[in-house]
Amino acid sequence: METTKTDFSLIDRPEILQILFHPRSSASGEKPASGAAVLQQIPVGEAIEIGACFHMKDRVSPNILFFHGNGEIVADYDDLGPIYNQLGINFLAVDYRGYGTSTGRPTVAAMMADCHKIFHFVKTWLSANGYIGPLLVMGRSLGSASALELAATHSNDISGLIIESGFAYVGPLLALLGAPPEVTADEDALGFRNLGKIKLFTKPALIIHAELDHIIPFADGRALYDASGSQEKTFLKIPGANHNDIFARALSEYMTAVANLAYKTMPGSAVR
């Protein structure tokens, strides 16, 4: 199994982790109202499990594995999962350690290693349950790191990539959140290298970014798009939106762009 070999010791310090991760729990076993939802606990280490909710439409639909932002949990997407299903897309949302129903404590090293184990679990689960549609990875905000890690290392098994509110440079983001200069000064030493990773993925890609994002600047979204190695890439700018009001500003445009990208990965299927 491929996994990240990066040293994240510079960033995995208590004073940095407390500004980078904002975990909160959700009640175990509370199934969303959607009857298509399947709750999962994904083993990633000894006595460590990651909570997930798979919103499944049908077995030939495209499948989106989704990594959310640092202040969110899987349950926050219970209302969005059925919207994906209405568009004919299976939506598989996963948490991080310490989030939702997950156990353990979040660190960057754990997040980046766990995404590989989650990916292999999802692949195996889809195959075992007869879901034959293409598999895409999607990351929002902090989740862009997990999505890009997978896109760079498992491109043969991934049909499409979606990055929403993703960061190209982590140093300025950490500085904004309050990290000291000695941590943020050396971008390469922080280990994410999102720009380098997105260059390696050559299949269809969609980058979505809010015009007025005050946390991860709009320029980061453009930088990711420009660096993307995809031969079929799309950039969706959300006018007037900030980091956390994209859905309120442009839900229809957002979902249309995601559906178009998902259906580009379907062999012989017309874009919806």
C-alpha positions in Angstrom: 0.0 0.0 0.0 1.4 3.4 -1.0 1.5 6.0 1.7 3.1 9.4 2.3 6.7 9.4 3.3 6.8 13.1 4.3 8.1 14.3 7.6 5.4 16.5 9.2 7.2 17.0 12.5 7.5 20.8 12.0 3.7 21.2 11.7 2.6 18.4 14.1 3.3 20.5 17.2 0.6 21.1 19.8 0.4 24.8 19.3 0.0 24.3 15.5 -2.4 21.4 15.7 -4.8 23.4 17.9 -5.2 26.1 15.2 -5.2 23.7 12.3 -7.8 21.1 13.5 -11.1 21.9 15.2 -12.6 18.5 15.9 -16.1 17.9 17.3 -18.0 14.8 17.9 -21.4 13.5 16.6 -23.7 10.9 18.1 -22.7 7.4 17.1 -25.3 5.5 15.1 -27.5 8.6 14.2 -28.4 7.7 10.6 -29.3 10.5 8.3 -32.9 10.8 7.1 -31.9 9.7 3.6 -32.6 6.0 3.4 -29.7 5.6 0.9 -27.1 6.5 3.6 -24.7 3.8 4.9 -22.8 4.6 8.1 -19.2 3.2 8.3 -16.3 3.0 10.7 -13.1 2.6 8.8 -10.1 1.0 10.6 -6.9 2.9 10.0 -4.8 1.8 13.0 -4.8 -0.1 16.2 -8.1 0.8 17.9 -8.5 3.7 15.6 -11.5 4.1 13.3 -12.6 6.9 11.0 -16.3 7.6 10.8 -17.9 7.9 7.3 -21.3 8.1 5.7 -21.8 6.8 2.2 -24.8 8.3 0.4 -25.4 5.7 -2.4 -27.6 6.1 -5.5 -27.0 3.1 -7.6 -24.3 0.7 -8.7 -23.4 2.3 -12.0 -23.2 5.9 -10.7 -19.9 7.8 -10.4 -18.5 7.7 -6.8 -17.1 10.8 -5.1 -14.9 10.2 -2.0 -15.1 13.5 -0.1 -12.7 15.0 2.5 -14.2 18.0 4.3 -12.8 21.2 5.9 -11.1 21.5 9.3 -14.2 22.7 11.2 -16.7 20.3 9.7 -17.8 16.8 10.3 -19.5 14.2 8.0 -22.9 14.8 9.6 -22.8 18.4 8.3 -23.2 16.9 4.8 -26.3 14.8 5.6 -28.5 17.2 3.7 -26.1 17.5 0.7 -25.7 13.8 0.2 -29.3 13.4 -1.2 -28.7 16.2 -3.6 -25.7 14.3 -5.0 -27.9 11.3 -5.2 -30.6 13.2 -7.1 -27.9 14.1 -9.7 -27.0 10.4 -10.0 -23.8 10.5 -7.9 -22.7 8.4 -5.0 -21.3 10.6 -2.3 -18.9 9.1 0.3 -18.0 11.5 3.0 -15.3 10.7 5.5 -14.0 12.3 8.7 -10.6 12.6 10.4 -9.3 11.2 13.6 -11.2 12.8 16.5 -14.0 14.1 14.3 -17.6 12.9 14.2 -17.7 9.3 15.3 -14.0 8.8 14.7 -11.6 7.8 17.5 -8.0 9.0 18.0 -6.5 12.5 17.8 -6.0 14.5 14.7 -2.5 15.2 13.4 -1.2 16.1 9.9 0.9 12.9 9.8 -2.1 10.8 10.7 -4.4 12.6 8.3 -2.1 12.1 5.4 -1.4 8.4 6.2 -5.1 7.7 6.9 -6.3 8.9 3.6 -4.5 6.0 1.8 -6.1 3.5 4.1 -9.5 5.1 3.7 -9.0 5.0 -0.1 -8.3 1.3 -0.1 -11.2 0.6 2.2 -13.6 2.5 -0.1 -12.2 0.8 -3.2 -12.7 -2.6 -1.6 -16.1 -1.8 -0.3 -17.4 -0.5 -3.6 -16.1 -3.6 -5.4 -17.6 -6.0 -2.8 -21.0 -4.3 -3.0 -21.1 -4.2 -6.8 -20.6 -0.5 -7.3 -18.9 -0.3 -10.7 -18.9 3.4 -11.5 -15.7 5.5 -11.6 -14.1 6.7 -8.4 -13.3 10.4 -8.0 -11.7 12.2 -5.0 -12.8 15.6 -3.7 -11.4 17.8 -1.0 -12.7 21.0 0.5 -10.3 23.4 2.3 -8.1 21.3 4.6 -9.5 18.2 2.8 -7.7 19.3 -0.4 -4.5 18.0 1.1 -5.9 14.5 1.4 -7.5 14.6 -2.0 -4.3 15.8 -3.7 -2.2 13.2 -1.9 -4.4 10.5 -3.3 -4.5 12.0 -6.8 -0.7 12.1 -6.9 -0.2 8.5 -5.6 -3.2 6.6 -6.9 -3.9 8.2 -10.2 -4.4 4.8 -12.0 -7.4 4.1 -9.7 -8.9 7.7 -9.7 -11.0 8.9 -12.6 -11.4 12.6 -11.6 -10.3 15.2 -9.1 -12.4 18.0 -7.5 -10.8 20.7 -5.2 -13.0 23.2 -3.5 -11.5 26.1 -1.5 -8.2 24.3 -1.6 -4.8 25.8 -0.6 -1.8 26.0 -2.9 0.5 27.4 -0.1 0.1 26.3 3.5 2.6 28.8 5.0 0.3 31.9 4.6 -2.7 29.9 5.8 -0.9 28.9 9.0 0.3 32.5 9.4 -3.3 33.8 9.1 -4.4 31.2 11.7 -1.7 32.4 14.1 1.3 30.1 13.6 4.7 31.7 14.5 7.1 32.8 11.7 9.6 30.1 12.3 7.0 27.5 11.3 5.6 29.3 8.3 8.8 30.5 6.7 9.8 27.4 4.7 6.9 26.2 2.5 8.6 23.0 1.4 9.5 22.0 5.0 5.8 22.0 5.9 5.4 19.0 3.6 2.1 19.4 1.8 3.4 20.4 -1.7 -0.1 20.7 -3.1 1.1 22.4 -6.3 3.6 19.7 -7.1 0.9 17.0 -6.5 -1.7 18.5 -8.7 0.8 18.6 -11.6 1.0 14.8 -11.4 -2.7 14.2 -12.0 -3.6 14.3 -15.7 -7.3 13.2 -15.7 -10.3 15.5 -15.6 -10.1 18.0 -12.8 -12.4 20.8 -11.4 -11.2 23.6 -9.2 -13.8 25.7 -7.3 -13.0 28.8 -5.3 -14.8 31.7 -3.7 -13.9 35.1 -5.1 -13.7 36.8 -1.7 -12.2 33.9 0.4 -10.5 35.5 3.4 -9.0 32.3 4.7 -7.6 30.7 1.5 -7.2 33.5 -1.1 -8.7 33.2 -4.5 -5.2 33.3 -5.9 -4.6 29.9 -4.4 -7.4 28.4 -6.4 -6.0 29.9 -9.6 -2.5 28.7 -8.7 -3.8 25.1 -8.3 -5.7 25.4 -11.6 -2.7 26.8 -13.5 -0.4 24.0 -12.0 -2.9 21.2 -12.7 -1.5 18.6 -15.1 -5.1 17.7 -16.3 -5.7 17.8 -20.0 -9.4 18.5 -19.3 -9.6 21.0 -16.4 -12.3 23.5 -15.3 -12.2 26.5 -13.0 -15.3 27.6 -11.3 -15.2 31.1 -9.6 -18.0 31.8 -7.1 -18.6 35.6 -7.4 -19.2 37.4 -4.1 -18.7 34.3 -2.0 -16.4 33.9 1.0 -14.9 30.7 2.4 -18.0 29.4 4.1 -21.0 30.7 2.1 -20.4 29.1 -1.3 -23.5 27.0 -1.1 -25.6 30.0 -0.1 -24.3 31.9 -3.0 -24.2 29.4 -5.8 -25.4 25.9 -4.9 -26.9 25.3 -8.3 -23.7 26.3 -10.2 -21.5 24.3 -7.8 -23.5 21.1 -8.2 -23.8 21.5 -11.9 -20.0 21.8 -12.2 -19.4 18.8 -10.0 -22.0 16.7 -11.9 -20.4 17.6 -15.2 -17.0 16.6 -14.0 -18.3 13.3 -12.6 -20.1 12.4 -15.8 -17.0 13.2 -17.9 -15.5 10.2 -16.2 -18.3 7.8 -17.2 -17.3 5.8 -20.3 -19.7 6.5 -23.1 -21.8 8.9 -21.0 -22.9 12.4 -22.1 -22.1 15.2 -19.8 -25.3 16.3 -17.9 
